[in-house]
Every structure is written in structure tokens, then in C-alpha cells.
Amino acid sequence: MTQPAPSLAPDALHGAVVLVTGGASGIGGAIVDAVLAHGGKAVVWDLRAPPGMRADVHAAQVDVSDAGAVAAAARALPEAFRPTHLVNNAGIIGKRMPLAEMEAEEIDRVLSVNLKSVLYCTRAYLGARAPHPHASIVNLSSIAARTGGMPGNALYATTKGAIAALTRASAKELAPGIRVNALAPGIIDTPIQQDSLGDRAKLAEIARVIPLQRVGGPEEVAQAALWLLSGASAYVTATIIDVAGGR
Ligand SMILES: NC(=O)c1ccc[n+]([C@@H]2O[C@H](COP(=O)([O-])OP(=O)(O)OC[C@H]3O[C@@H](n4cnc5c(N)ncnc54)[C@H](O)[C@@H]3O)[C@@H](O)[C@H]2O)c1
């Protein structure tokens, strides 16, 4: 895995408080690290506690698919951690299911975690936010929104397509004060992929069909998120950016 070259000034997020859902691991964890490394603070809402305690991070165990839990977590935010920016990152692939065997409970679970959570967290952010000249929201879509995803993952791909539509709709509604963009990662080496593929050897196999001939690292997605969160992307809104090695 290559480490991306630093792209922004070390204080690019000075004054920003970035709420990252699912920030305890994978891409969300890398986004939190990048925010802190660029002078910002972070709020992490995840099912599990993030590793380590830091003064510049406020972490709470929150199930973002639960509207009541999200509202309560927003009310419990300390004044110093009122978010200026939001990254809707928490997501799951869900059970692999052919269309003929879709289970109603699993449909509800994946829709709730991947889609409803974004509505709940966006609403909570809008109610709790502190003003910032470069306020922005970054949603995690996926290239599955345009490729249809892996066989048996129609539901996942559907939620990620909905995130792309929601991103464009939110960008219009929240302009000019808040920019809203999405990232569409390809295959990124995180626990979600390890769960989905079952073993790491499959990642190497998949790498062969990616033009850049390798899977991506969570830090590489975090660099794109950082740019969207910063003033460097001040004229960019309603955009979906692929971070997918050309796939
Ligand atoms: N890894 C990839 O290849 C890839 C590709 C495209 C899109 N994405 C998207 O990027 C996002 C992050 O994925 P990742 O690969 O880092 O996954 P991950 O499994 O490593 O991390 C997801 C995090 O979300 C948290 N989470 C899950 N359900 C939650 C809930 N109900 N409430 C609160 N937190 C919850 C988990 O605890 C975990 O910390 C997801 O939305 C995913 O769909 C990932």
C-alpha cells in the first residue's frame, strides 16, 4: 500500500470540528486521523469505542441507525464539540442475498444503517452545528452505486445509489452555506472488505481487475475526504468523487 503524499497545509482544518460516523475503524478511522493531523477536532459516533483517548476527540457509542439514539447523542455534545462538518461514513455490506431470497429484516437493517442513518445524522448535525466558513458534509457512497456491486449485494448497491442522490439533493437544499459531496471508493482494504470477501487472498485476486493494479488504503480515501472538508474545495458541491484506482 502506498502512503499518499501530504496534500494540504498542516492547519487546513484549524477551527473545524468534524463529526465522523463509524469513525472507530477503517475509512472513518483514517478520516479522523487526517482531521486531527490537520489541526481539526473530531466527534466519533460508532457502535464501538475508538482506540485510545485524545483530548481533541469526543467519542460516544451510538447506533446511528436508531433515530432516538442519534438525537440523544446530539443533545449530549459538549459545547466545544459542536460540529462544523459532518462525514456520514458508517455503513455495512449486509448479508449476501440473491433477489429471490431477500429477507425483510435484513432489508430493514441495511436500509437503516446505510441510508436512514444519513438522514438522522444530517438532521442532528444541522440542529447542533456551529458556524464555519467552509462548512461541509461528506457522504460515503461507493462505486457499487454505478456498477451494481458484487453479486448478491444488490441491497448494498441500492443504498449507495440512494446516497449519491441524497448528496445532490442535500447540496442544492443546503447551498450556499454548506457544501455537500460524496466519495465513491472502490475496493479499500478495511474490515468491511475482509468480512465481505472472507479471506485476504481474494483482495489480491480482485486487484488484477483494477487499472491501478492494487486495492486502495483507507488513508487514500481520507485524503479525498480531507480535501472536500477543507476550504481548498470551496467551489465544489453536489459532486461524487471516485477513489477507486480507475475501476
Ligand atoms: N472498504 C471499502 O472497500 C468500501 C468501498 C466503498 C464504500 N465504502 C463505504 O465506506 C464506509 C466505511 O467503510 P469501511 O470499509 O471503513 O468499513 P468498516 O467496517 O471498517 O467501518 C465501519 C464502521 O462503522 C461502524 N458502524 C457500523 N454500523 C454502525 C451503526 N449502526 N452505528 C454506528 N456505527 C456503525 C462500525 O463499527 C465501524 O467502525 C461505509 O459506508 C462503506 O459502505 C467502503
PDBQT file of the ligand as one rigid body, heavy atoms in Angstrom, charges set to zero:
ROOT
HETATM    1  N1  LIG A 301     -13.965  -0.622   2.233  1.00  0.00    +0.000 N 
HETATM    2  C1  LIG A 301     -14.448  -0.499   1.006  1.00  0.00    +0.000 C 
HETATM    3  O1  LIG A 301     -13.995  -1.167   0.069  1.00  0.00    +0.000 OA
HETATM    4  C2  LIG A 301     -15.564   0.476   0.717  1.00  0.00    +0.000 A 
HETATM    5  C3  LIG A 301     -15.905   0.709  -0.617  1.00  0.00    +0.000 A 
HETATM    6  C4  LIG A 301     -16.929   1.601  -0.913  1.00  0.00    +0.000 A 
HETATM    7  C5  LIG A 301     -17.606   2.241   0.099  1.00  0.00    +0.000 A 
HETATM    8  N2  LIG A 301     -17.254   2.006   1.389  1.00  0.00    +0.000 N 
HETATM    9  C6  LIG A 301     -18.041   2.692   2.421  1.00  0.00    +0.000 C 
HETATM   10  O2  LIG A 301     -17.189   3.367   3.324  1.00  0.00    +0.000 OA
HETATM   11  C7  LIG A 301     -17.789   3.395   4.620  1.00  0.00    +0.000 C 
HETATM   12  C8  LIG A 301     -16.801   2.880   5.660  1.00  0.00    +0.000 C 
HETATM   13  O3  LIG A 301     -16.465   1.546   5.341  1.00  0.00    +0.000 OA
HETATM   14  P1  LIG A 301     -15.201   0.786   5.949  1.00  0.00    +0.000 P 
HETATM   15  O4  LIG A 301     -14.649  -0.016   4.845  1.00  0.00    +0.000 OA
HETATM   16  O5  LIG A 301     -14.317   1.731   6.672  1.00  0.00    +0.000 OA
HETATM   17  O6  LIG A 301     -15.954  -0.196   6.953  1.00  0.00    +0.000 OA
HETATM   18  P2  LIG A 301     -15.552  -0.695   8.432  1.00  0.00    +0.000 P 
HETATM   19  O7  LIG A 301     -16.402  -1.882   8.688  1.00  0.00    +0.000 OA
HETATM   20  O8  LIG A 301     -14.075  -0.810   8.542  1.00  0.00    +0.000 OA
HETATM   21  O9  LIG A 301     -16.001   0.522   9.343  1.00  0.00    +0.000 OA
HETATM   22  C9  LIG A 301     -17.354   0.873   9.501  1.00  0.00    +0.000 C 
HETATM   23  C10 LIG A 301     -17.521   1.484  10.873  1.00  0.00    +0.000 C 
HETATM   24  O10 LIG A 301     -18.902   1.805  11.007  1.00  0.00    +0.000 OA
HETATM   25  C11 LIG A 301     -19.332   1.391  12.287  1.00  0.00    +0.000 C 
HETATM   26  N3  LIG A 301     -20.764   1.115  12.256  1.00  0.00    +0.000 N 
HETATM   27  C12 LIG A 301     -21.408   0.130  11.577  1.00  0.00    +0.000 A 
HETATM   28  N4  LIG A 301     -22.729   0.168  11.844  1.00  0.00    +0.000 NA
HETATM   29  C13 LIG A 301     -22.917   1.209  12.706  1.00  0.00    +0.000 A 
HETATM   30  C14 LIG A 301     -24.051   1.748  13.358  1.00  0.00    +0.000 A 
HETATM   31  N5  LIG A 301     -25.273   1.225  13.195  1.00  0.00    +0.000 N 
HETATM   32  N6  LIG A 301     -23.876   2.810  14.181  1.00  0.00    +0.000 NA
HETATM   33  C15 LIG A 301     -22.644   3.339  14.372  1.00  0.00    +0.000 A 
HETATM   34  N7  LIG A 301     -21.533   2.865  13.788  1.00  0.00    +0.000 NA
HETATM   35  C16 LIG A 301     -21.668   1.812  12.961  1.00  0.00    +0.000 A 
HETATM   36  C17 LIG A 301     -18.523   0.133  12.593  1.00  0.00    +0.000 C 
HETATM   37  O11 LIG A 301     -18.492  -0.139  13.982  1.00  0.00    +0.000 OA
HETATM   38  C18 LIG A 301     -17.158   0.505  12.009  1.00  0.00    +0.000 C 
HETATM   39  O12 LIG A 301     -16.327   1.153  12.955  1.00  0.00    +0.000 OA
HETATM   40  C19 LIG A 301     -19.069   2.553   4.527  1.00  0.00    +0.000 C 
HETATM   41  O13 LIG A 301     -20.173   3.414   4.341  1.00  0.00    +0.000 OA
HETATM   42  C20 LIG A 301     -18.831   1.720   3.282  1.00  0.00    +0.000 C 
HETATM   43  O14 LIG A 301     -20.024   1.318   2.663  1.00  0.00    +0.000 OA
HETATM   44  C21 LIG A 301     -16.258   1.131   1.734  1.00  0.00    +0.000 A 
ENDROOT
TORSDOF 0
